[in-house]
Amino acid sequence: MDTSSHLARAQWMSLLAQAEPAELAQAMAAYPPPADTTWLRPAQTGLYMLRGRIGGTGARFNLGEASVTRCSVQIGAHVGHAWVRGSDPRHAELAACADAWLQDETRHPQLEAQLLAPLRASRQARRDAASRKAAASKVEFFTVVRGE
């Protein structure tokens, strides 16, 4: 079993789920679902239980719930899936369609350049902005030693 293709798919699915919905819609405008598209699971919103462990090794506990939207689509011979945080059905549909298109080896290089690369750059810019904002509020404490 070739795990590299599975890891690549997991990475692009993560990128699609984390993308801003407006950016994803703009990037996917050139790739509308064809007429033979079969919606295996229309976009459905529900709750997902978040669980945690103290220290990463302790007993599990329920941390809270998060809303998620899932969708599955078949385009040609490829089945695309998406789980996105929040309750935006269009985001889930676009991510599922993108997943299906990206599995097509003939379309993958074009989609890599026109869809994934800009989304990666946008995600990195958001992370950098958040890091700069956090760094601007950093406080350094120091102790003054009194001589006696």
PyMOL commands that set and color helices and strands:
alter all, ss='L'
color gray80, all
select helices_A, chain A and resi 3-18+21-28+54-56+89-102+108-136
alter helices_A, ss='H'
color red, helices_A
select strands_A, chain A and resi 38-53+60-75+78-85
alter strands_A, ss='S'
color yellow, strands_A
deselect
rebuild
show_as cartoon
